[in-house]
Amino acid sequence: MNRQWLYAKPPTGRIGVDTFQWRETAIPAPRAGEVLVRTRMLSLDPANRAWMMGKTYRDALEPGQVMSGFAIGEVVDSTVAGFAKGDLVEGDWGWQEYAALPAARLTRRTLEAPLELLVGPLSVTGLTAYFGLLEVGRPKPGDTVLVSAAAGAVGTMVGQIAKLAGCRVVGTAGGQDKCDWLTRDLGFDAAVDYKAGGVRRALAAACPGGIDVYFDNTGGAVLEAALSLMNLRGRIVCCGNVSQYDVDKPAPGPMAVPGLVVTKRLRLEGFIVMDFYDRRAEAEARLARWVSEGRIKAVVDVVEGLEKAPEALIGLFAGRNRGKMAVRV
Ligand SMILES: NC(=O)c1ccc[n+]([C@@H]2O[C@H](COP(=O)([O-])OP(=O)(O)OC[C@H]3O[C@@H](n4cnc5c(N)ncnc54)[C@H](OP(=O)(O)O)[C@@H]3O)[C@@H](O)[C@H]2O)c1
């Protein structure tokens, strides 16, 4: 049988277990031009929730469809030259054990690394941190780099890459435990618990020389505080808006836009990681080298079992993860 999670109905406010519905159905047979894959790991991403809000950089989710999500798996049957049984592939085929899909929607993975790294730090997550920070943020040695959701998948990578680039690195995260972990284990210079209140004051103390690059994963209160602390000609990397995904109605943007953007000559630039995929191989090789040399810790938080996927996504919004949250199927 093919075990699946369907996207059952749009949430009102926060997602819950009733946002999803379990289904067992026959394993599909691949048609001409298709490949049958068996899922090994699912990547859990805040974007999974954002796709429920309407059209983004991709179509909105429709109730009744298999819940979308990026995954890594192995080919079990193929009608297409270039895809053989046992090949490792990645793609967005969603929360299910098996999927038959056109070869054009699959990418073969040949990098030798554990699956939990291939689903995050050496894939979308790592690439997002790498290109977002280095190409959009363009940090210089000695710069102060602030990153929000710093203890998460992208944030842990951004902070460590910024250290390799010779920057002073400050993160925001929910709770003192996460903050202590960032400075003790991941080499951050300072970390601020945004849930403790007084986030602007705490950030001002943690960034006495102001902020040169803010890597924004969250939007919301941290963006508002960061804007007022940015240095002249600072860069804000608009990567995501996780504080506004699991809500009924996103809050309006900060008051300081455009006022402070003008007076401080800031550059706010959004990006989607796929924009840089023509340089993917080069970036992955570099990330893999940093990880194997121990210069970057690739932090993964693996939940066991497809049946746990909804709980895991709910947990992501409650901040239960450290590093990349993935589900082993
Ligand atoms: N532009 C792109 O191409 C691209 C690609 C991938 C990801 N992204 C974006 O990157 C960001 C991080 O994604 P990720 O995969 O690395 O997820 P993640 O950081 O591993 O997980 C989400 C984290 O967000 C924090 N969070 C949850 N609710 C929050 C709130 N209301 N305010 C502030 N923080 C909150 C939680 O940590 P705390 O305990 O610290 O609250 C949680 O651990 C997201 O905005 C995502 O959409 C963008």
The ligand as an SDF file (V2000), in Angstrom:
LIG
                    3D

 48 52  0  0  0  0  0  0  0  0999 V2000
   13.8480   32.2740    0.0890 N   0  0  0  0  0  0  0  0  0  0  0  0
   14.0310   30.9630   -0.0220 C   0  0  0  0  0  0  0  0  0  0  0  0
   14.3480   30.4240   -1.0870 O   0  0  0  0  0  0  0  0  0  0  0  0
   13.8480   30.1070    1.1920 C   0  0  0  0  0  0  0  0  0  0  0  0
   14.2090   28.7450    1.1760 C   0  0  0  0  0  0  0  0  0  0  0  0
   14.0670   28.0020    2.3620 C   0  0  0  0  0  0  0  0  0  0  0  0
   13.5620   28.6240    3.5100 C   0  0  0  0  0  0  0  0  0  0  0  0
   13.1950   29.9310    3.4590 N   0  0  0  0  0  0  0  0  0  0  0  0
   12.6770   30.6390    4.6320 C   0  0  0  0  0  0  0  0  0  0  0  0
   13.6880   30.5890    5.6210 O   0  0  0  0  0  0  0  0  0  0  0  0
   13.0920   30.7230    6.9040 C   0  0  0  0  0  0  0  0  0  0  0  0
   13.6430   29.6250    7.8230 C   0  0  0  0  0  0  0  0  0  0  0  0
   13.2360   28.3650    7.3000 O   0  0  0  0  0  0  0  0  0  0  0  0
   13.8380   27.0230    7.8920 P   0  0  0  0  0  0  0  0  0  0  0  0
   13.5170   25.9410    6.9300 O   0  0  0  0  0  0  0  0  0  0  0  0
   15.2430   27.2560    8.2800 O   0  0  0  0  0  0  0  0  0  0  0  0
   12.9470   26.7950    9.1820 O   0  0  0  0  0  0  0  0  0  0  0  0
   13.4460   26.6920   10.6780 P   0  0  0  0  0  0  0  0  0  0  0  0
   14.1040   27.9760   11.0190 O   0  0  0  0  0  0  0  0  0  0  0  0
   14.2060   25.4430   10.8730 O   0  0  0  0  0  0  0  0  0  0  0  0
   12.0840   26.5210   11.4820 O   0  0  0  0  0  0  0  0  0  0  0  0
   11.2700   27.5560   11.7440 C   0  0  0  0  0  0  0  0  0  0  0  0
   11.7170   28.2880   13.0300 C   0  0  0  0  0  0  0  0  0  0  0  0
   11.0400   29.5230   13.0490 O   0  0  0  0  0  0  0  0  0  0  0  0
   10.9060   29.9500   14.3650 C   0  0  0  0  0  0  0  0  0  0  0  0
    9.5730   30.5510   14.5190 N   0  0  0  0  0  0  0  0  0  0  0  0
    8.3830   29.9390   14.4990 C   0  0  0  0  0  0  0  0  0  0  0  0
    7.3900   30.8310   14.6920 N   0  0  0  0  0  0  0  0  0  0  0  0
    7.9960   32.0470   14.8270 C   0  0  0  0  0  0  0  0  0  0  0  0
    7.5270   33.3600   15.0700 C   0  0  0  0  0  0  0  0  0  0  0  0
    6.2210   33.6290   15.2080 N   0  0  0  0  0  0  0  0  0  0  0  0
    8.4410   34.3620   15.1500 N   0  0  0  0  0  0  0  0  0  0  0  0
    9.7540   34.1090   15.0150 C   0  0  0  0  0  0  0  0  0  0  0  0
   10.2550   32.8690   14.8120 N   0  0  0  0  0  0  0  0  0  0  0  0
    9.3940   31.8550   14.7080 C   0  0  0  0  0  0  0  0  0  0  0  0
   11.0830   28.7330   15.2700 C   0  0  0  0  0  0  0  0  0  0  0  0
   12.2570   28.9140   16.0510 O   0  0  0  0  0  0  0  0  0  0  0  0
   12.2600   29.7420   17.4400 P   0  0  0  0  0  0  0  0  0  0  0  0
   12.2700   28.7070   18.5300 O   0  0  0  0  0  0  0  0  0  0  0  0
   13.5050   30.5190   17.3440 O   0  0  0  0  0  0  0  0  0  0  0  0
   11.0120   30.5570   17.4710 O   0  0  0  0  0  0  0  0  0  0  0  0
   11.2960   27.5710   14.2980 C   0  0  0  0  0  0  0  0  0  0  0  0
   12.2630   26.6650   14.7330 O   0  0  0  0  0  0  0  0  0  0  0  0
   11.5830   30.6370    6.6790 C   0  0  0  0  0  0  0  0  0  0  0  0
   11.0390   31.9410    6.6620 O   0  0  0  0  0  0  0  0  0  0  0  0
   11.4680   30.0150    5.2970 C   0  0  0  0  0  0  0  0  0  0  0  0
   10.2750   30.3320    4.6550 O   0  0  0  0  0  0  0  0  0  0  0  0
   13.3290   30.6750    2.3250 C   0  0  0  0  0  0  0  0  0  0  0  0
  1  2  1  0
  2  3  2  0
  2  4  1  0
  4  5  1  0
  4 48  2  0
  5  6  2  0
  6  7  1  0
  7  8  2  0
  8  9  1  0
  8 48  1  0
  9 10  1  0
  9 46  1  0
 10 11  1  0
 11 12  1  0
 11 44  1  0
 12 13  1  0
 13 14  1  0
 14 15  2  0
 14 16  1  0
 14 17  1  0
 17 18  1  0
 18 19  2  0
 18 20  1  0
 18 21  1  0
 21 22  1  0
 22 23  1  0
 23 24  1  0
 23 42  1  0
 24 25  1  0
 25 26  1  0
 25 36  1  0
 26 27  1  0
 26 35  1  0
 27 28  2  0
 28 29  1  0
 29 30  1  0
 29 35  2  0
 30 31  1  0
 30 32  2  0
 32 33  1  0
 33 34  2  0
 34 35  1  0
 36 37  1  0
 36 42  1  0
 37 38  1  0
 38 39  2  0
 38 40  1  0
 38 41  1  0
 42 43  1  0
 44 45  1  0
 44 46  1  0
 46 47  1  0
M  CHG  2   8   1  16  -1
M  END
$$$$
